[in-house]
Amino acid sequence: MAGRRQKVLVLGGTTEARRLAEALAVAPEVDAVLSYAGRTESPLAVPVPWRVGGFGGVPGLIDYLRAERIDRVVDATHPFAAQMSANAVAACAAAGVPLVALERAPWRPAPGDRWIEVDSLEDAVAAVGDAPRRVFLGIGRLHLDAFAARPQHHYLVRLVDAPRDALPLPNVTVVVARGPFDVAGDRALMTEHGSEMVVSKNAGGTAAVAKIIAARDLGLPVVMVRRPDIPARPSVQTVAAVTAWLVGDTAPEDGHDDASGGAERGV
């Protein structure tokens, strides 16, 4: 890399990815490009070059890394973007490009929480039960069709973008809003709509933890979907740790950190 700036690919779509892009925009000797998955119609602007869309699986990502002469990759995707993360591990290994994950610590139940932990969205559908109830689905728009199997419930869904087509749920209220959210606002939202249960993926971090704390405050059960398995890779939890790795001051540790997450801290 002598004589040229280090080129870094950031796999993004999260608050952490945006914060990292802001840090790298002013970092000496680093040229960063942020890759969005394309699931949000209007992603927030970032001060570095960015692209939208997939790479074409592992072979396509390998080709991209080589064609663009990428020196390092930071996986700052959502904890449930398991396929992209697995592709990144495989492609970086094949191309000989160092990889680190900027990974949020998972949420942990705190006193007062009424969690029902499940391994999949299908298990979450079953956990909601058969008796009609009002359910806040805090899972984004991509997996709503799983809950069409339980049409007797009334669902409250919060989306970043207004849906262009009818949602697969016959009895649904849609709120269009972009996080991060605060506890008072989420508590008021659940109270206004009479929510009796919350369904959430264990995203971790602070941007979406408000609904978990609000459910605790209101005494509501939370069906919590555990994170999917991802191949082992070096990981860190802060933007500062990533930038230190990029300038060679530290080496990230392999595996996932089990530190307590945002559900115990608030926002």
N, C-alpha and C positions, 0 to 999 in steps of 0.2 A: 504493500500500500504506500510505499515511499513515494513522495512526489505528488500524491493526490489525496483528496479528502476521502474519508471512510464512508462508504455508502451503506445505509441501513434501511432495511424494509421493516416497517411496523405493520403487523396484521391487527387491524383495529375494529372499531365499532363500539367501543366502551368509553366511559368517562376517563379511565386511566390512559387509554390510547391517545385521547385528545390532549390530556395534560402532558404526556410524554412528547407528543409532537410539538407542543409549545416550548418545552424545554430544549428539544433538539434543534429547533429553529434558530436558537442563539448559541448553540454549542459549537465551539471551535473544532474544525477539522472533521465535521460530520455533515453529510448530505443525507437527509431522511426523506422517504416517501411513505405515505400512509395508504394502506389498502383497506377500503370499505367493502363489506360483503354485499352491499346493495339492498339490504332489507328495509332501510329507512329511505323514504322518498326525498327528504330534504335534510341530509346530514349537516351538522354544524360545520362552519368553515374552520379550517386549520391553517396555520402559517407555514406549511410545507407543501410540496407537491403531493397530490393524492390521485388515486385511481379507484374505480368502482367495479365490483364483480369478481367472479372466481377466476381460477388460473387453469382449470381443466384437469383437476386431480393432481396426483403426485407428479406424473410426467410433465404436465404443464408448468407446475411450480418449479421443477428442476430447470426447465428451459428458461423460465423467467429469471431465476437467480443467476444463471450463466450469462444470458444475453445482456442483462442489466448490470453485470459485474457487482452483484450484491456481496458485501463483505460480512455482514451480520444480519440476523433476523431476530426481531422481538415479537413474540406472540402475545398480543394484548387483546385477544378476542374474548368473547363472553365465555364463562366457565362451561356453558352448555354447547358451545360450538365445537363439539368433540371431533367431528370429522375433519374440520379445518386444522385443528390442533394436531391430530394424528398425521394428516398430510404434511404439515410443517416439519414434524419430527422426521418422517421418512425422507422428505425431499432434502432437508438440510444435511442429513446423514449421507445421502447419495452424492450431493454436490460438494460436500466438505465445507459447509458454511456453518459457523457457530450459531447456536440458537439459545435464547433464554426466554422464559415465559414471565410476563408481568401478571402475576396471579393474585387475585383477591383471596384473603382468608375466608373460609366458609363461615356462615353464621352458626352460632351455637345457641341452644335453648338457654334462656335465663329464667330465674324464678318468676312464676306467673304465666309462663308460656304453656300453651296446650297444643303441642305439636303432635301430628300424626305423620311420622316419617315413612316415605314410600320410595321405591326404586325407579319408578317410571311414571309417565303421564297416564298410562293405562291403569296402573295401580291407584293413581290419584283419582281417576274417574270412579273407580269402585269405592274408594274411601269416602267420596261425597255422599254416597248412600242412595237409597230409593225414595225416601220420604221427601216431598217437595220442600225446598228451602231456598233462601236467597244467598248466592255465592259470589264473592268477589274473586274473579279469575285474574291474578296478577302474573300471567305467564306470557304476555305478548300475543301477537296475532297468528303466529305460524302454526300453533298447535291447538287452536280452538276446536277444530273438527273432532278431536278426540272426545269432547264433551257433548257432541251431538247425540251420543248414545244415552244421555240422561236429559231428555228435553223437558222433563217435568220441573226442573229447577229454573229459577230466574237468575240470570247471570249479569253481573256488572263487570264490564271490560274496559280497561284504560289502554288507549293506543296512542302512539306518537303521531301517526297519520290517520286522517279520517278514512274509513274503508271505502274503496271505490265500488265494491260489490257487496251484496248481502252476505252477512256472516252466517256460518253454518249452524247457528243457534237460533231456535225459533222464538225464544223469550229472553231478550237481551237488551241491556242499556249500555250505550257506548259513551265514554268520556274521552275526549281527545286532549291530551296534555303531554308535555315533555318534562322529565325529571331534571335535576333531583327534586324529590318531594319532601315535605316536612310532616312531622308526626301530627301536629294539630290539624293540618289540612286533610290528611288521610283519615284521621279519627272522625272528622266532620263528614267526609265523603261516605264512610261506612255507615255512620249514624243516619245520614240523610236517606240513604238507599236501603236501610234496614238489613244490612249484611249480617248473616248468621254464621258464615264460614269464609275463610280465605284459602285460596290455593296458590302456592308460590313455588318457584324453583329456587334452590339454595344458591342464589347468585353471589352472595357475599357483598362486601363493600358497604358504602354509605349511601349511594345514590338511590337505592330502592328499599332500604331497610325500614323506612318510615311505616310502611304498611304492616310490617311484622310487629313493630313496637305499638302501633295503634291497635292491632288485634289483641295484643297482650293487655293494653289498657282497658279494652272493652270486654275482655274475658272470652274472646272468640277462639274457637279451634282453628288451627292452621294445618292444612295438608301440605307438607313440605317434601318436595321431590329432591332426593339426594343427587349429587353431581354424578355425571357419567364418568367411567374410567377413561383415562388418557394415558398414552405411553409415557414412561418416565422421561423427564427432561429437566435440565436446570431451571430453577424458578426463583424469583424474588417477589417482594410484595410492594415495593415503592419505586417511584420514578427515580429517586436519587440513587437507588441501588442499580438500576439499569444504566444510568449515565455513568456511574462509577465503573461498571463492567465495560462499557464502550470505550472508556479512556484507559482501561487496563489496570485500574487500581485494585480491583477485587475480582475473585472468581465466584460465580454463583454456585450454590449447592444443588445437587441432584434431588429430585423428588418434590413433594408437596409439603408445605408448612401446615402444621395442625394448630396454629395459634388461634385464639378466640377471635371471632369475627364481629361485624358491625351490629348484630342483633343485641349485643350486650352494651353497646356504647351510646346509641342514639345518633342523631345527626345535627 
